[in-house]
């Protein structure tokens, strides 16, 4: 059976770069639309089901950070790769905190671009994950249940809507109950970054994850803070 066709939306105001990205995404079997400003991107996103979003930060009419924020309000799972310039360090942090799954700094190599996109699509594709497993791999932890093959999370039997990165963060904790992870370790293991500048994004994702899985996020029963060290999943 042929895999279902996948679609990407590239939001980039540099026409030459947008066309280059489109060309190479076609090489990895991604049909690609292009939007040259943030407002157009939102309009296109509302009319078509996309599997991937490549989003530049510096855009006319509506910047990439605002586009990311608005899209995350309506779609928590689509993988978002942000494109940034070297001088936009703070924007990278903000982008990750508001829901981007990864970033790539300009200028970038085509090989790195396609590798990052393929990795994000693999993580977000429950059908592909199911094909790699002989049935669902379900891990339970109290009322918390995670189906790794189908990429689903349930609390007390109710499905919880997580982004790709939130799912990976929770899955990482579930694989190591009771173990304390520093922010740096989580950044390296879940995001693949070693730059300590982005530790704040770990805090933001932990807070959002708690808001979704904890009955009282101010008194977490699952992911707790170990003061002066980091975070851990309470070992039951």
N, CA, C and O of each residue as an XYZ file, in Angstrom:
944
protein
N       0.836     -1.185      0.000
C       0.000      0.000      0.000
C       0.879      1.247      0.000
O       1.831      1.344      0.775
N       0.552      2.209     -0.882
C       1.314      3.442     -0.946
C       0.984      4.323      0.255
O      -0.177      4.408      0.654
N       1.997      4.987      0.841
C       1.720      5.874      1.955
C       0.863      7.051      1.513
O       0.949      7.501      0.371
N       0.030      7.548      2.434
C      -0.833      8.681      2.119
C       0.021      9.905      1.803
O       1.078     10.119      2.397
N      -0.465     10.701      0.853
C       0.274     11.900      0.467
C       0.260     12.892      1.615
O      -0.752     13.067      2.295
N       1.405     13.541      1.821
C       1.517     14.504      2.908
C       1.747     15.897      2.339
O       2.310     16.066      1.257
N       1.293     16.896      3.106
C       1.358     18.268      2.640
C       2.049     19.149      3.676
O       1.831     19.020      4.881
N       2.881     20.039      3.168
C       3.575     20.993      4.028
C       3.219     22.405      3.592
O       2.946     22.668      2.421
N       3.231     23.305      4.570
C       3.060     24.727      4.284
C       4.354     25.430      4.660
O       4.777     25.395      5.816
N       4.976     26.065      3.684
C       6.206     26.828      3.904
C       5.843     28.309      3.937
O       5.292     28.851      2.980
N       6.162     28.948      5.056
C       5.842     30.366      5.219
C       7.157     31.136      5.236
O       7.876     31.143      6.235
N       7.458     31.780      4.118
C       8.757     32.435      3.941
C       8.588     33.560      2.919
O       8.083     33.326      1.822
N       9.012     34.794      3.274
C       8.831     35.918      2.364
C       9.952     36.056      1.339
O       9.828     36.826      0.386
N      11.036     35.324      1.525
C      12.097     35.295      0.522
C      11.699     34.257     -0.534
O      11.762     33.051     -0.295
N      11.291     34.751     -1.697
C      10.734     33.861     -2.730
C      11.729     32.794     -3.180
O      11.344     31.644     -3.390
N      12.990     33.155     -3.329
C      13.992     32.186     -3.782
C      14.191     31.082     -2.757
O      14.269     29.904     -3.107
N      14.275     31.472     -1.474
C      14.454     30.474     -0.419
C      13.222     29.587     -0.314
O      13.344     28.373     -0.144
N      12.045     30.177     -0.412
C      10.812     29.395     -0.331
C      10.750     28.350     -1.441
O      10.362     27.207     -1.202
N      11.132     28.743     -2.648
C      11.130     27.812     -3.773
C      12.164     26.704     -3.578
O      11.925     25.551     -3.936
N      13.309     27.063     -3.010
C      14.346     26.065     -2.747
C      13.859     25.038     -1.736
O      14.037     23.834     -1.920
N      13.241     25.527     -0.666
C      12.698     24.611      0.342
C      11.622     23.732     -0.277
O      11.595     22.525     -0.034
N      10.739     24.317     -1.072
C       9.686     23.556     -1.728
C      10.261     22.454     -2.609
O       9.756     21.331     -2.617
N      11.314     22.776     -3.349
C      11.951     21.807     -4.244
C      12.464     20.600     -3.475
O      12.264     19.459     -3.891
N      13.126     20.853     -2.354
C      13.734     19.751     -1.605
C      12.708     18.985     -0.765
O      12.908     17.806     -0.474
N      11.622     19.638     -0.379
C      10.563     18.896      0.305
C       9.858     17.958     -0.672
O       9.392     16.883     -0.294
N       9.788     18.379     -1.928
C       9.217     17.506     -2.948
C      10.062     16.244     -3.102
O       9.536     15.169     -3.390
N      11.375     16.379     -2.910
C      12.270     15.221     -3.014
C      12.020     14.189     -1.915
O      12.357     13.017     -2.079
N      11.427     14.618     -0.791
C      11.107     13.665      0.278
C       9.589     13.419      0.327
O       9.027     13.081      1.369
N       8.950     13.601     -0.840
C       7.533     13.264     -1.028
C       6.580     14.119     -0.193
O       5.576     13.626      0.320
N       6.908     15.395     -0.066
C       6.012     16.333      0.607
C       5.499     17.344     -0.421
O       6.273     18.140     -0.952
N       4.208     17.311     -0.695
C       3.608     18.345     -1.530
C       3.603     19.639     -0.724
O       3.246     19.633      0.454
N       3.996     20.745     -1.345
C       4.243     21.966     -0.579
C       3.547     23.184     -1.162
O       3.629     23.455     -2.360
N       2.854     23.917     -0.282
C       2.310     25.219     -0.614
C       3.204     26.285      0.013
O       3.888     26.030      1.004
N       3.191     27.471     -0.568
C       4.017     28.572     -0.070
C       3.131     29.766      0.277
O       2.237     30.134     -0.485
N       3.390     30.359      1.430
C       2.767     31.623      1.820
C       3.886     32.624      2.069
O       4.883     32.294      2.711
N       3.730     33.835      1.569
C       4.823     34.808      1.703
C       4.609     35.827      2.817
O       5.395     36.763      2.969
N       3.539     35.642      3.600
C       3.339     36.481      4.782
C       2.477     35.740      5.791
O       1.834     34.741      5.468
N       2.474     36.243      7.015
C       1.801     35.534      8.094
C       0.297     35.458      7.942
O      -0.298     34.428      8.258
N      -0.331     36.517      7.467
C      -1.779     36.521      7.329
C      -2.236     35.515      6.276
O      -3.212     34.793      6.477
N      -1.525     35.478      5.160
C      -1.847     34.498      4.114
C      -1.671     33.077      4.632
O      -2.453     32.185      4.303
N      -0.640     32.875      5.443
C      -0.394     31.542      6.005
C      -1.582     31.068      6.828
O      -2.000     29.916      6.705
N      -2.134     31.945      7.670
C      -3.278     31.569      8.493
C      -4.497     31.262      7.634
O      -5.249     30.333      7.931
N      -4.697     32.033      6.575
C      -5.830     31.791      5.684
C      -5.686     30.452      4.963
O      -6.658     29.711      4.818
N      -4.471     30.147      4.513
C      -4.243     28.871      3.837
C      -4.383     27.711      4.810
O      -4.924     26.662      4.461
N      -3.899     27.900      6.022
C      -3.966     26.838      7.025
C      -5.417     26.481      7.357
O      -5.722     25.337      7.694
N      -6.296     27.462      7.258
C      -7.702     27.231      7.597
C      -8.461     26.499      6.488
O      -9.581     26.035      6.702
N      -7.853     26.395      5.310
C      -8.561     25.791      4.175
C      -8.010     24.429      3.764
O      -8.583     23.761      2.904
N      -6.890     24.013      4.381
C      -6.298     22.742      3.983
C      -5.677     22.044      5.194
O      -5.191     22.691      6.122
N      -5.706     20.728      5.163
C      -5.117     19.940      6.238
C      -3.645     19.697      5.938
O      -3.309     18.927      5.038
N      -2.764     20.356      6.694
C      -1.331     20.201      6.481
C      -0.735     19.237      7.501
O      -1.254     19.070      8.604
N       0.379     18.603      7.099
C       1.083     17.664      7.973
C       2.353     18.263      8.562
O       2.934     17.701      9.490
N       2.786     19.405      8.025
C       4.056     20.005      8.449
C       4.001     21.502      8.169
O       3.446     21.941      7.162
N       4.591     22.280      9.081
C       4.668     23.723      8.889
C       6.112     24.174      9.042
O       6.731     23.964     10.085
N       6.646     24.801      7.989
C       7.979     25.405      8.037
C       7.754     26.908      8.072
O       7.209     27.476      7.126
N       8.168     27.555      9.154
C       7.715     28.909      9.442
C       8.877     29.846      9.749
O       9.597     29.659     10.730
N       9.049     30.846      8.906
C      10.059     31.862      9.165
C       9.563     32.800     10.261
O       8.361     33.036     10.375
N      10.480     33.336     11.068
C      10.077     34.250     12.136
C       9.806     35.650     11.587
O       8.781     36.255     11.906
N      10.712     36.161     10.772
C      10.584     37.523     10.248
C       9.700     37.516      9.004
O      10.138     37.144      7.915
N       8.444     37.937      9.187
C       7.471     37.934      8.090
C       6.724     39.263      8.046
O       6.551     39.911      9.079
N       6.282     39.673      6.861
C       5.434     40.869      6.780
C       4.019     40.574      7.264
O       3.571     39.428      7.266
N       3.328     41.633      7.672
C       1.930     41.607      8.105
C       1.735     40.934      9.462
O       1.104     41.507     10.350
N       2.262     39.742      9.626
C       2.117     39.015     10.886
C       3.359     38.152     11.060
O       3.640     37.303     10.214
N       4.112     38.356     12.150
C       5.376     37.624     12.262
C       5.157     36.151     12.603
O       4.067     35.740     13.001
N       6.216     35.377     12.435
C       6.116     33.938     12.615
C       5.755     33.508     14.022
O       5.106     32.479     14.207
N       6.164     34.279     15.018
C       5.831     33.938     16.404
C       4.321     34.026     16.624
O       3.730     33.163     17.274
N       3.707     35.067     16.082
C       2.258     35.216     16.234
C       1.518     34.144     15.436
O       0.497     33.625     15.888
N       2.032     33.814     14.251
C       1.421     32.751     13.448
C       1.481     31.429     14.208
O       0.494     30.695     14.269
N       2.633     31.132     14.781
C       2.803     29.894     15.558
C       1.815     29.849     16.724
O       1.161     28.833     16.960
N       1.721     30.947     17.436
C       0.818     31.024     18.590
C      -0.627     30.767     18.179
O      -1.340     30.018     18.847
N      -1.063     31.386     17.082
C      -2.453     31.225     16.648
C      -2.731     29.821     16.132
O      -3.805     29.269     16.371
N      -1.771     29.247     15.431
C      -1.970     27.886     14.925
C      -2.026     26.886     16.066
O      -2.791     25.923     16.017
N      -1.222     27.112     17.089
C      -1.245     26.206     18.236
C      -2.564     26.264     18.995
O      -2.904     25.326     19.717
N      -3.304     27.342     18.841
C      -4.606     27.442     19.482
C      -5.644     26.550     18.809
O      -6.643     26.176     19.423
N      -5.403     26.212     17.552
C      -6.368     25.389     16.820
C      -5.829     24.008     16.454
O      -6.605     23.108     16.132
N      -4.523     23.833     16.498
C      -3.911     22.543     16.162
C      -2.698     22.334     17.050
O      -1.674     22.996     16.883
N      -2.818     21.413     17.991
C      -1.749     21.190     18.957
C      -0.712     20.200     18.461
O       0.345     20.059     19.076
N      -0.988     19.509     17.361
C      -0.131     18.389     17.001
C       0.706     18.584     15.751
O       1.714     17.897     15.591
N       0.339     19.479     14.871
C       1.117     19.627     13.645
C       2.555     20.017     13.983
O       2.768     20.948     14.760
N       3.540     19.331     13.420
C       4.944     19.699     13.676
C       5.258     21.068     13.073
O       4.913     21.348     11.925
N       5.917     21.915     13.865
C       6.282     23.251     13.408
C       7.790     23.423     13.517
O       8.362     23.339     14.604
N       8.423     23.665     12.379
C       9.855     23.958     12.327
C      10.011     25.437     12.018
O       9.544     25.910     10.982
N      10.665     26.167     12.912
C      10.837     27.600     12.710
C      12.201     27.901     12.103
O      13.200     27.274     12.454
N      12.232     28.861     11.193
C      13.474     29.316     10.580
C      13.848     30.661     11.199
O      13.021     31.571     11.256
N      15.089     30.786     11.661
C      15.511     32.005     12.335
C      16.846     32.485     11.777
O      17.585     31.731     11.144
N      17.134     33.761     12.030
C      18.455     34.299     11.716
C      19.323     34.202     12.964
O      18.801     34.107     14.075
N      20.631     34.224     12.792
C      21.543     34.052     13.919
C      21.323     35.101     15.005
O      21.535     34.826     16.186
N      20.900     36.296     14.614
C      20.757     37.388     15.574
C      19.475     37.292     16.390
O      19.258     38.096     17.296
N      18.619     36.313     16.079
C      17.307     36.238     16.713
C      17.269     35.224     17.854
O      16.331     34.434     17.957
N      18.288     35.247     18.708
C      18.400     34.263     19.790
C      17.158     34.246     20.674
O      16.625     33.180     20.981
N      16.699     35.422     21.084
C      15.533     35.473     21.973
C      14.288     34.966     21.273
O      13.417     34.376     21.913
N      14.186     35.190     19.945
C      13.031     34.710     19.205
C      12.985     33.191     19.145
O      11.907     32.597     19.137
N      14.159     32.561     19.103
C      14.203     31.095     19.128
C      13.592     30.582     20.423
O      12.792     29.647     20.420
N      13.985     31.213     21.540
C      13.473     30.810     22.852
C      11.957     30.984     22.898
O      11.230     30.079     23.308
N      11.494     32.152     22.476
C      10.062     32.431     22.503
C       9.310     31.467     21.590
O       8.242     30.967     21.944
N       9.875     31.211     20.415
C       9.237     30.297     19.482
C       9.049     28.911     20.064
O       7.989     28.305     19.906
N      10.067     28.407     20.735
C       9.972     27.091     21.366
C       8.970     27.106     22.505
O       8.262     26.125     22.727
N       8.909     28.217     23.227
C       8.017     28.290     24.373
C       6.551     28.370     23.966
O       5.684     27.906     24.707
N       6.256     28.953     22.800
C       4.853     29.069     22.403
C       4.386     27.890     21.559
O       3.238     27.862     21.115
N       5.267     26.914     21.334
C       4.782     25.692     20.703
C       5.507     25.185     19.487
O       5.116     24.155     18.937
N       6.560     25.869     19.036
C       7.340     25.321     17.925
C       8.053     24.053     18.392
O       8.461     23.958     19.550
N       8.202     23.090     17.500
C       8.825     21.816     17.871
C      10.330     21.819     17.651
O      11.057     21.076     18.310
N      10.792     22.639     16.741
C      12.218     22.680     16.438
C      12.512     23.989     15.718
O      11.600     24.687     15.276
N      13.786     24.310     15.607
C      14.168     25.504     14.865
C      15.402     25.207     14.043
O      16.138     24.260     14.319
N      15.619     26.027     13.033
C      16.789     25.893     12.175
C      17.296     27.301     11.883
O      16.522     28.180     11.504
N      18.602     27.508     12.062
C      19.189     28.829     11.884
C      19.693     29.015     10.461
O      20.392     28.160      9.918
N      19.329     30.143      9.869
C      19.824     30.489      8.535
C      21.268     30.998      8.640
O      21.619     31.662      9.616
N      22.095     30.696      7.655
C      21.857     29.784      6.529
C      21.952     28.333      7.002
O      22.722     28.030      7.914
N      21.189     27.450      6.402
C      21.182     26.045      6.787
C      21.442     25.185      5.559
O      21.260     25.625      4.424
N      21.867     23.966      5.802
C      22.095     23.039      4.702
C      20.802     22.312      4.363
O      19.953     22.103      5.229
N      20.660     21.937      3.123
C      19.481     21.195      2.689
C      19.383     19.865      3.436
O      18.291     19.442      3.817
N      20.514     19.217      3.641
C      20.528     17.921      4.331
C      19.979     18.056      5.743
O      19.213     17.210      6.202
N      20.377     19.132      6.434
C      19.890     19.321      7.801
C      18.405     19.647      7.801
O      17.665     19.157      8.654
N      17.964     20.467      6.857
C      16.547     20.807      6.763
C      15.692     19.564      6.584
O      14.728     19.359      7.322
N      16.038     18.737      5.611
C      15.225     17.547      5.344
C      15.305     16.540      6.481
O      14.326     15.853      6.771
N      16.465     16.446      7.128
C      16.610     15.525      8.259
C      15.705     15.946      9.417
O      15.042     15.111     10.031
N      15.685     17.244      9.707
C      14.841     17.750     10.798
C      13.360     17.517     10.487
O      12.593     17.111     11.360
N      12.974     17.775      9.257
C      11.566     17.611      8.878
C      11.153     16.152      8.931
O      10.077     15.830      9.433
N      11.993     15.269      8.420
C      11.657     13.836      8.456
C      11.555     13.335      9.893
O      10.695     12.508     10.197
N      12.416     13.821     10.776
C      12.371     13.415     12.187
C      11.066     13.879     12.831
O      10.432     13.117     13.560
N      10.665     15.109     12.569
C       9.416     15.621     13.144
C       8.203     14.868     12.609
O       7.263     14.592     13.355
N       8.220     14.535     11.324
C       7.100     13.796     10.744
C       7.007     12.383     11.316
O       5.911     11.870     11.542
N       8.165     11.755     11.548
C       8.146     10.412     12.149
C       7.520     10.455     13.534
O       6.718      9.589     13.885
N       7.884     11.455     14.316
C       7.362     11.552     15.677
C       5.862     11.818     15.692
O       5.148     11.392     16.600
N       5.400     12.527     14.672
C       3.994     12.942     14.657
C       3.084     11.984     13.917
O       1.878     12.222     13.850
N       3.618     10.906     13.357
C       2.844     10.015     12.496
C       2.483      8.729     13.234
O       3.267      7.780     13.237
N       1.298      8.686     13.864
C       0.917      7.484     14.613
C       0.749      6.263     13.738
O       0.987      5.144     14.192
N       0.333      6.454     12.458
C       0.152      5.303     11.561
C       1.484      4.630     11.291
O       1.585      3.403     11.294
N       2.504      5.442     11.057
C       3.830      4.882     10.808
C       4.352      4.193     12.060
O       4.959      3.125     11.983
N       4.115      4.807     13.206
C       4.549      4.207     14.458
C       3.882      2.864     14.681
O       4.506      1.916     15.158
N       2.589      2.793     14.324
C       1.871      1.536     14.490
C       2.462      0.448     13.610
O       2.531     -0.714     14.008
N       2.889      0.832     12.408
C       3.474     -0.148     11.497
C       4.819     -0.663     12.001
O       5.241     -1.764     11.648
N       5.485      0.136     12.823
C       6.773     -0.281     13.349
C       6.640     -1.151     14.587
O       7.623     -1.728     15.053
N       5.437     -1.248     15.117
C       5.225     -2.002     16.361
C       4.225     -3.117     16.097
O       3.358     -2.982     15.234
N       4.336     -4.189     16.814
C       3.362     -5.267     16.712
C       2.252     -4.964     17.710
O       2.219     -5.527     18.804
N       1.342     -4.069     17.324
C       0.286     -3.642     18.221
C       0.717     -2.434     19.023
O       1.877     -2.024     18.979
N      -0.235     -1.860     19.765
C       0.033     -0.678     20.551
C       0.918     -1.005     21.750
O       0.784     -2.062     22.367
N       1.810     -0.095     22.064
C       2.642     -0.210     23.257
C       2.081      0.772     24.269
O       2.285      1.980     24.147
N       1.377      0.261     25.265
C       0.686      1.095     26.235
C       1.419      1.045     27.573
O       1.705     -0.030     28.100
N       1.713      2.208     28.103
C       2.354      2.318     29.411
C       1.407      3.054     30.331
O       0.902      4.121     29.983
N       1.160      2.487     31.518
C       0.259      3.108     32.484
C       1.033      3.588     33.696
O       2.032      2.990     34.097
N       0.553      4.674     34.269
C       1.167      5.240     35.459
C       0.063      5.917     36.252
O      -0.249      7.085     36.019
N      -0.529      5.183     37.192
C      -1.705      5.685     37.880
C      -2.849      5.825     36.892
O      -3.125      4.899     36.130
N      -3.522      6.976     36.893
C      -4.604      7.236     35.948
C      -4.084      7.645     34.576
O      -4.859      7.815     33.635
N      -2.785      7.802     34.468
C      -2.160      8.254     33.227
C      -1.823      7.056     32.348
O      -1.220      6.085     32.805
N      -2.220      7.138     31.086
C      -1.972      6.053     30.136
C      -1.465      6.641     28.827
O      -2.060      7.571     28.282
N      -0.367      6.094     28.331
C       0.192      6.586     27.077
C       0.320      5.419     26.092
O       0.929      4.390     26.386
N      -0.269      5.616     24.925
C      -0.195      4.633     23.846
C       0.878      5.132     22.889
O       0.636      6.039     22.093
N       2.062      4.538     22.969
C       3.199      5.032     22.206
C       3.034      4.805     20.709
O       3.497      5.617     19.907
N       2.385      3.721     20.325
C       2.225      3.433     18.908
C       1.226      4.375     18.248
O       1.448      4.841     17.131
N       0.128      4.654     18.940
C      -0.911      5.517     18.377
C      -0.718      6.980     18.736
O      -1.460      7.851     18.282
N       0.293      7.236     19.560
C       0.617      8.626     19.933
C      -0.557      9.259     20.672
O      -0.934     10.397     20.388
N      -1.138      8.520     21.622
C      -2.292      8.991     22.382
C      -1.967      9.004     23.867
O      -1.203      8.176     24.362
N      -2.565      9.963     24.566
C      -2.423     10.047     26.019
C      -3.820     10.158     26.617
O      -4.658     10.910     26.121
N      -4.064      9.407     27.683
C      -5.351      9.455     28.370
C      -5.133      9.640     29.868
O      -4.183      9.115     30.448
N      -6.032     10.395     30.470
C      -6.065     10.558     31.924
C      -7.439     10.091     32.390
O      -8.459     10.680     32.032
N      -7.456      9.027     33.193
C      -8.727      8.478     33.647
C      -9.630      8.066     32.506
O     -10.854      8.135     32.614
N      -9.018      7.633     31.401
C      -9.773      7.188     30.234
C     -10.118      8.291     29.257
O     -10.613      8.015     28.164
N      -9.862      9.556     29.634
C     -10.160     10.686     28.755
C      -8.913     11.098     27.974
O      -7.842     11.288     28.549
N      -9.070     11.232     26.659
C      -7.929     11.572     25.812
C      -7.469     13.006     26.053
O      -8.280     13.922     26.194
N      -6.149     13.180     26.098
C      -5.536     14.486     26.318
C      -4.809     14.890     25.042
O      -4.076     14.094     24.456
N      -5.015     16.113     24.623
C      -4.431     16.602     23.368
C      -3.077     17.247     23.653
O      -3.015     18.323     24.247
N      -1.992     16.594     23.232
C      -0.640     17.100     23.449
C       0.029     17.432     22.122
O      -0.275     16.826     21.095
N       0.941     18.398     22.150
C       1.768     18.651     20.979
C       2.795     17.525     20.857
O       2.956     16.713     21.769
N       3.479     17.490     19.728
C       4.511     16.472     19.519
C       5.567     16.543     20.618
O       5.964     15.516     21.170
N       6.017     17.747     20.932
C       7.084     17.892     21.922
C       6.590     17.576     23.326
O       7.334     16.997     24.118
N       5.352     17.943     23.658
C       4.793     17.604     24.969
C       4.681     16.096     25.123
O       4.963     15.547     26.188
N       4.265     15.428     24.045
C       4.170     13.963     24.076
C       5.542     13.344     24.318
O       5.671     12.430     25.132
N       6.563     13.828     23.625
C       7.919     13.290     23.786
C       8.448     13.531     25.198
O       9.119     12.677     25.777
N       8.138     14.702     25.742
C       8.580     15.014     27.098
C       7.940     14.067     28.103
O       8.623     13.519     28.968
N       6.632     13.875     27.990
C       5.933     12.959     28.893
C       6.433     11.534     28.706
O       6.644     10.815     29.683
N       6.623     11.126     27.467
C       7.103      9.773     27.183
C       8.484      9.546     27.792
O       8.791      8.459     28.282
N       9.309     10.591     27.754
C      10.648     10.481     28.337
C      10.562     10.237     29.843
O      11.284      9.400     30.385
N       9.690     10.961     30.503
C       9.513     10.750     31.950
C       8.979      9.349     32.243
O       9.415      8.699     33.193
N       8.032      8.888     31.423
C       7.431      7.578     31.650
C       8.429      6.442     31.477
O       8.295      5.387     32.097
N       9.432      6.665     30.628
C      10.459      5.635     30.450
C      11.426      5.588     31.630
O      12.175      4.623     31.790
N      11.407      6.634     32.454
C      12.353      6.706     33.584
C      11.656      7.189     34.850
O      12.034      8.226     35.396
N      10.642      6.460     35.331
C       9.929      6.925     36.531
C      10.869      6.995     37.745
O      11.674      6.094     37.983
N      10.743      8.075     38.492
C      11.539      8.236     39.696
C      12.888      8.888     39.471
O      13.517      9.354     40.421
N      13.338      8.927     38.238
C      14.650      9.513     37.971
C      14.532     11.031     37.826
O      13.626     11.534     37.161
N      15.451     11.742     38.451
C      15.457     13.193     38.382
C      16.292     13.647     37.184
O      17.430     13.212     37.001
N      15.706     14.526     36.378
C      16.408     15.072     35.224
C      16.610     16.576     35.414
O      15.688     17.296     35.795
N      17.813     17.026     35.145
C      18.046     18.460     35.140
C      17.428     19.053     33.876
O      17.092     18.324     32.943
N      17.281     20.369     33.849
C      16.747     21.019     32.657
C      17.678     20.795     31.465
O      17.227     20.617     30.333
N      18.962     20.807     31.735
C      19.928     20.582     30.657
C      19.772     19.186     30.068
O      19.823     19.014     28.850
N      19.580     18.181     30.935
C      19.406     16.806     30.460
C      18.132     16.668     29.637
O      18.130     15.999     28.603
N      17.044     17.299     30.091
C      15.792     17.239     29.331
C      15.943     17.926     27.990
O      15.431     17.449     26.977
N      16.643     19.040     27.984
C      16.872     19.771     26.743
C      17.640     18.915     25.746
O      17.327     18.903     24.556
N      18.642     18.201     26.237
C      19.455     17.357     25.362
C      18.695     16.109     24.919
O      18.767     15.720     23.753
N      17.962     15.477     25.850
C      17.317     14.202     25.551
C      16.025     14.337     24.751
O      15.705     13.468     23.939
N      15.282     15.416     24.973
C      13.983     15.573     24.317
C      14.062     16.518     23.115
O      13.461     16.261     22.072
N      14.804     17.602     23.273
C      14.914     18.580     22.184
C      16.143     18.358     21.301
O      16.159     18.750     20.134
N      17.171     17.727     21.869
C      18.402     17.526     21.128
C      19.294     18.750     21.105
O      20.179     18.856     20.256
N      19.071     19.689     22.038
C      19.886     20.897     22.123
C      20.817     20.810     23.321
O      20.481     20.206     24.340
N      21.991     21.417     23.189
C      22.937     21.449     24.302
C      23.150     22.860     24.830
O      23.870     23.056     25.809
N      22.528     23.844     24.186
C      22.695     25.238     24.582
C      21.801     25.547     25.771
O      20.577     25.468     25.669
N      22.412     25.901     26.909
C      21.664     26.172     28.121
C      20.744     27.366     28.029
O      19.891     27.557     28.895
N      20.903     28.185     26.979
C      20.034     29.353     26.798
C      18.568     28.926     26.738
O      17.679     29.683     27.128
N      18.322     27.717     26.252
C      16.952     27.278     26.016
C      16.333     26.531     27.196
O      15.296     25.887     27.040
N      16.954     26.607     28.368
C      16.391     25.920     29.524
C      15.007     26.446     29.880
O      14.186     25.709     30.426
N      14.741     27.714     29.576
C      13.433     28.285     29.888
C      12.320     27.573     29.130
O      11.190     27.495     29.613
N      12.631     27.054     27.949
C      11.584     26.362     27.192
C      11.194     25.053     27.881
O      10.057     24.600     27.749
N      12.129     24.443     28.615
C      11.793     23.250     29.396
C      10.756     23.617     30.451
O       9.757     22.916     30.617
N      10.993     24.713     31.161
C      10.041     25.152     32.186
C       8.657     25.381     31.585
O       7.646     24.968     32.154
N       8.623     26.042     30.431
C       7.347     26.348     29.787
C       6.600     25.086     29.396
O       5.390     24.987     29.603
N       7.320     24.118     28.828
C       6.680     22.866     28.419
C       6.223     22.044     29.623
O       5.170     21.407     29.574
N       6.997     22.053     30.689
C       6.583     21.364     31.915
C       5.286     21.970     32.433
O       4.368     21.244     32.813
N       5.206     23.297     32.448
C       3.999     23.969     32.941
C       2.786     23.646     32.081
O       1.697     23.408     32.603
N       2.970     23.637     30.764
C       1.848     23.321     29.878
C       1.427     21.860     30.020
O       0.239     21.538     29.981
N       2.413     20.985     30.185
C       2.109     19.564     30.357
C       1.340     19.338     31.654
O       0.373     18.576     31.683
N       1.766     19.993     32.713
C       1.054     19.877     33.994
C      -0.381     20.368     33.874
O      -1.301     19.774     34.436
N      -0.562     21.458     33.137
C      -1.908     22.010     32.978
C      -2.847     21.022     32.302
O      -4.063     21.098     32.477
N      -2.288     20.097     31.533
C      -3.107     19.142     30.788
C      -3.298     17.812     31.507
O      -4.323     17.154     31.327
N      -2.322     17.408     32.321
C      -2.420     16.063     32.914
C      -2.655     16.071     34.418
O      -3.025     15.042     34.984
N      -2.450     17.198     35.074
C      -2.604     17.250     36.523
C      -3.990     17.773     36.913
O      -4.513     18.689     36.279
N      -4.579     17.187     37.958
C      -5.850     17.704     38.470
C      -5.656     19.100     39.035
O      -6.496     19.979     38.844
N      -4.537     19.302     39.736
C      -4.195     20.612     40.277
C      -2.740     20.899     39.913
O      -1.827     20.454     40.607
N      -2.519     21.653     38.809
C      -1.146     21.912     38.360
C      -0.265     22.577     39.405
O       0.958     22.450     39.346
N      -0.865     23.290     40.372
C      -0.064     23.928     41.423
C       0.425     22.927     42.460
O       1.347     23.204     43.227
N      -0.224     21.733     42.468
C       0.192     20.653     43.371
C       0.292     19.363     42.550
O      -0.529     18.459     42.709
N       1.290     19.279     41.678
C       1.369     18.145     40.735
C       1.534     16.804     41.435
O       2.251     16.673     42.427
N       0.845     15.816     40.881
C       0.938     14.455     41.413
C       1.791     13.566     40.522
O       2.211     12.488     40.943
N       2.052     14.004     39.301
C       2.845     13.206     38.375
C       4.252     13.777     38.218
O       5.218     13.190     38.706
N       4.370     14.895     37.555
C       5.688     15.492     37.317
C       5.945     16.557     38.372
O       5.295     17.602     38.395
N       6.897     16.275     39.238
C       7.164     17.168     40.364
C       8.528     17.830     40.217
O       9.424     17.315     39.548
N       8.656     18.971     40.852
C       9.915     19.710     40.849
C      10.797     19.228     41.988
O      10.346     19.127     43.128
N      12.035     18.936     41.686
C      13.034     18.626     42.710
C      13.887     19.883     42.825
O      14.761     20.123     41.991
N      13.640     20.669     43.834
C      14.219     21.999     43.933
C      15.742     21.981     43.907
O      16.389     21.220     44.626
N      16.284     22.831     43.069
C      17.725     22.929     42.938
C      18.324     21.912     41.985
O      19.523     21.943     41.709
N      17.471     20.989     41.469
C      17.974     19.939     40.576
C      17.227     19.962     39.241
O      17.817     20.252     38.201
N      15.925     19.655     39.276
C      15.168     19.582     38.029
C      13.776     19.026     38.254
O      13.041     19.501     39.119
N      13.412     18.001     37.461
C      12.072     17.431     37.514
C      12.140     15.905     37.483
O      13.117     15.310     37.028
N      11.060     15.293     37.988
C      10.957     13.833     37.902
C       9.507     13.429     37.843
O       8.626     14.181     38.262
N       9.249     12.215     37.312
C       7.938     11.606     37.365
C       7.888     10.784     38.639
O       8.737      9.922     38.863
N       6.885     11.053     39.478
C       6.784     10.363     40.759
C       6.709      8.857     40.524
O       5.873      8.385     39.754
N       7.574      8.116     41.181
C       7.644      6.663     41.022
C       6.574      6.009     41.870
O       6.604      6.081     43.099
N       5.615      5.359     41.189
C       4.529      4.695     41.894
C       4.821      3.213     42.081
O       4.008      2.492     42.660
